[in-house]
Amino acid sequence: MAKDIDEGALGQALLGLNRGRFDRRAFLTSAMAAGASFAVANALGLAAGPAWAKSTRSVPAPRDADYIVIGAGSAGATAAGQLALRTGASVLVLEGGISDDAEDINNPSQWPQALASAFTKGYATTPQRHANDRVIPYPRGEGLGGCSSVNCMIYGRGSPLDYDDWAYNGALGWDWKSVLPDYKALEDWQGGASDYRGAGGPLHVTQPNPTRGHEGARAFMEGAKSLGYAENPDFNAAAIEGPAWVNMTVYAGRRQNSDVAFLRPALEKGAKLTVLTEAPVLKLVIEKGRCVGVQYLHAGQVTTVRARKEVILSAGAVMTPKILTLSGIGDAATLRRLGIPVVADLPGVGQNLMDHVLGAGVNFEAKRPLPPTNYNHSEVYMWWKSSPDQPAPDINALYVSLPFATKELNLQQTNGYAILSGVMRPKSRGAVTITSADPRAVPLIDPNWLQVEQDVIALRAATNLARDIGNTDAYRDIRKAELLPTQAVASNPAQYREFLKNSVSTYFHPVGTAKMGTDAMAVVDPRLKVYGVEGLRVADASVMPTITTCNTNAPSILIGWRAAKFIANA
Ligand SMILES: Cc1cc2nc3c(=O)[nH]c(=O)nc-3n(C[C@H](O)[C@H](O)[C@H](O)COP(=O)(O)OP(=O)(O)OC[C@H]3O[C@@H](n4cnc5c(N)ncnc54)[C@H](O)[C@@H]3O)c2cc1C
């Protein structure tokens, strides 16, 4: 993919923003000059960094472990910490990226800066056929905590129907009634325990204080209410619909990534846990149909480590299908074409890619400079239905306290704010495709956004909702003018459709590329075991059969949590 950003320029811009030198105009001008995108990096590049865990640069290679977990992201760190605590067995974590020991990761207000740091790898999509052939930046957090170290910290489980749908389609035991106790057990919700919420678990979850909320966020809430939508006090309780102050993985002013919540506490409790950073896995070692170890780079040298019991693959929805394919697990015809011996013919590997569609377009000019956020720039969300006959919400609108639009919409205004729109139950399916047996090759990422017309309809409904809220009287003290799409464009069907296509971007939520189920395209069974290979499970966002209606960090953590539980209880 072409490099289309001046990474340094964006980094500098974000740095200035987050160090309190809040000159919005200077920041936005330089961020836009940088291309509002992210650089493409070598997937196996080794970056230096201090680590509480052990970098392969400084420790000898371990020979074996009971369990090996590949990837210390949302799911992997959760699975590893829980597995070590629950079983007392030795657990080795091989994380390809670097330490999360950095202020721009741990300080929630600095999260945009983490996106421009060495921690984040800047992939990109293939040209999106149904979105004007645009190539869209696709960053992934690669290091301890994975994407939970660079994400926007929104914590949302999704709709109960999401999980019932999983179970109904083959992921037995993943229905809402079955997963709710685990969701409650893993969290420490600031509001305390209830029928829906948990207290005392390892993951702290909090909510912004509305009185300290951004004035534009408060206007969003008032504007939505003035249109007749009742405020939802907690979208992780009885229902997700309605405008709500978000839930965040933030505690005492610090980010609660999966390392902080699950890995470090396990180590502090004396678990037999070894965590290696800068340890990118090349492939699985499979002998006579059983996964017995892992081949990875230790201080840059190809090294093999043996697993006495099981290997848990948690490299995320982009890299998990790549590692499976390189290990001979995937579509047999594709494997033969790549010259990789077939271990298990699983045509679903890399297929079924789903991601929420982010409509990054609706923008307003402000009457005056707006203050910085006390939280994460994104304090209020609203889930709603694209049409009244939808059984549950399928669209989203959210306020961000900065102008935010895709490159193609060419937004020039620097003093303003955006209300983003989202398609949360997309019907389109894409793929992650591995094109080479060389482990350094970057996979092709094709979310195939707007492939299905229903997704265009839903995006239009979500964008209408965002415009309706943004044009309410609640914003009268802030709003100077609607910059994008404008009433003129919105009332012209052809121009509006073009605007919507140019507004398509990512929520950064790829899932589904090694889906759980029982049909021919399933890669893992409901206990997360890979079909046709012993001693191997996948535990990360790639096993989701369909995407959840909310953001995908919470369900990824749930998957890691349940993987450990399944293994410990086996
Ligand atoms: C910018 C951004 C913002 C987001 N905002 C939100 C949000 O606000 N709320 C929300 O709920 N979700 C959000 N998400 C999505 C959410 O964070 C992810 O869905 C979730 O973290 C996925 O978890 P995972 O365990 O599947 O993968 P990851 O967390 O991506 O973990 C995969 C890990 O595997 C490692 N790895 C990959 N390849 C190898 C290899 N070959 N060898 C060893 N290790 C390897 C990676 O380095 C990484 O640490 C966001 C994501 C991004 C990128």
PDBQT file of the ligand as one rigid body, heavy atoms in Angstrom, charges set to zero:
ROOT
HETATM    1  C1  LIG A 601      -7.622   3.004  16.729  1.00  0.00    +0.000 C 
HETATM    2  C2  LIG A 601      -8.588   2.025  17.325  1.00  0.00    +0.000 A 
HETATM    3  C3  LIG A 601      -9.644   2.495  18.089  1.00  0.00    +0.000 A 
HETATM    4  C4  LIG A 601     -10.562   1.588  18.627  1.00  0.00    +0.000 A 
HETATM    5  N1  LIG A 601     -11.509   2.050  19.481  1.00  0.00    +0.000 NA
HETATM    6  C5  LIG A 601     -12.269   1.153  20.168  1.00  0.00    +0.000 A 
HETATM    7  C6  LIG A 601     -13.085   1.573  21.253  1.00  0.00    +0.000 A 
HETATM    8  O1  LIG A 601     -13.112   2.744  21.642  1.00  0.00    +0.000 OA
HETATM    9  N2  LIG A 601     -13.835   0.620  21.881  1.00  0.00    +0.000 N 
HETATM   10  C7  LIG A 601     -13.824  -0.685  21.500  1.00  0.00    +0.000 A 
HETATM   11  O2  LIG A 601     -14.562  -1.482  22.075  1.00  0.00    +0.000 OA
HETATM   12  N3  LIG A 601     -13.035  -1.102  20.487  1.00  0.00    +0.000 NA
HETATM   13  C8  LIG A 601     -12.220  -0.225  19.860  1.00  0.00    +0.000 A 
HETATM   14  N4  LIG A 601     -11.345  -0.675  18.925  1.00  0.00    +0.000 N 
HETATM   15  C9  LIG A 601     -11.364  -2.104  18.569  1.00  0.00    +0.000 C 
HETATM   16  C10 LIG A 601     -10.841  -3.029  19.668  1.00  0.00    +0.000 C 
HETATM   17  O3  LIG A 601      -9.767  -2.435  20.355  1.00  0.00    +0.000 OA
HETATM   18  C11 LIG A 601     -10.468  -4.377  19.023  1.00  0.00    +0.000 C 
HETATM   19  O4  LIG A 601     -11.632  -4.945  18.468  1.00  0.00    +0.000 OA
HETATM   20  C12 LIG A 601      -9.875  -5.364  20.013  1.00  0.00    +0.000 C 
HETATM   21  O5  LIG A 601      -8.789  -4.788  20.684  1.00  0.00    +0.000 OA
HETATM   22  C13 LIG A 601      -9.443  -6.632  19.265  1.00  0.00    +0.000 C 
HETATM   23  O6  LIG A 601      -8.849  -7.510  20.180  1.00  0.00    +0.000 OA
HETATM   24  P1  LIG A 601      -8.035  -8.778  19.686  1.00  0.00    +0.000 P 
HETATM   25  O7  LIG A 601      -7.555  -9.478  20.897  1.00  0.00    +0.000 OA
HETATM   26  O8  LIG A 601      -8.840  -9.532  18.706  1.00  0.00    +0.000 OA
HETATM   27  O9  LIG A 601      -6.802  -8.210  18.842  1.00  0.00    +0.000 OA
HETATM   28  P2  LIG A 601      -5.664  -7.187  19.236  1.00  0.00    +0.000 P 
HETATM   29  O10 LIG A 601      -6.009  -6.409  20.447  1.00  0.00    +0.000 OA
HETATM   30  O11 LIG A 601      -5.349  -6.460  17.981  1.00  0.00    +0.000 OA
HETATM   31  O12 LIG A 601      -4.446  -8.112  19.642  1.00  0.00    +0.000 OA
HETATM   32  C14 LIG A 601      -3.687  -8.863  18.733  1.00  0.00    +0.000 C 
HETATM   33  C15 LIG A 601      -2.268  -8.926  19.279  1.00  0.00    +0.000 C 
HETATM   34  O13 LIG A 601      -1.539  -9.896  18.538  1.00  0.00    +0.000 OA
HETATM   35  C16 LIG A 601      -0.252  -9.389  18.256  1.00  0.00    +0.000 C 
HETATM   36  N5  LIG A 601       0.264 -10.063  17.062  1.00  0.00    +0.000 N 
HETATM   37  C17 LIG A 601      -0.168  -9.921  15.783  1.00  0.00    +0.000 A 
HETATM   38  N6  LIG A 601       0.577 -10.695  14.967  1.00  0.00    +0.000 NA
HETATM   39  C18 LIG A 601       1.468 -11.354  15.756  1.00  0.00    +0.000 A 
HETATM   40  C19 LIG A 601       2.483 -12.291  15.499  1.00  0.00    +0.000 A 
HETATM   41  N7  LIG A 601       2.763 -12.714  14.258  1.00  0.00    +0.000 N 
HETATM   42  N8  LIG A 601       3.226 -12.744  16.542  1.00  0.00    +0.000 NA
HETATM   43  C20 LIG A 601       2.966 -12.332  17.821  1.00  0.00    +0.000 A 
HETATM   44  N9  LIG A 601       2.013 -11.415  18.116  1.00  0.00    +0.000 NA
HETATM   45  C21 LIG A 601       1.263 -10.950  17.089  1.00  0.00    +0.000 A 
HETATM   46  C22 LIG A 601      -0.478  -7.913  18.057  1.00  0.00    +0.000 C 
HETATM   47  O14 LIG A 601       0.731  -7.194  18.194  1.00  0.00    +0.000 OA
HETATM   48  C23 LIG A 601      -1.514  -7.611  19.127  1.00  0.00    +0.000 C 
HETATM   49  O15 LIG A 601      -0.909  -7.272  20.351  1.00  0.00    +0.000 OA
HETATM   50  C24 LIG A 601     -10.421   0.200  18.365  1.00  0.00    +0.000 A 
HETATM   51  C25 LIG A 601      -9.357  -0.264  17.609  1.00  0.00    +0.000 A 
HETATM   52  C26 LIG A 601      -8.425   0.631  17.104  1.00  0.00    +0.000 A 
HETATM   53  C27 LIG A 601      -7.260   0.126  16.299  1.00  0.00    +0.000 C 
ENDROOT
TORSDOF 0
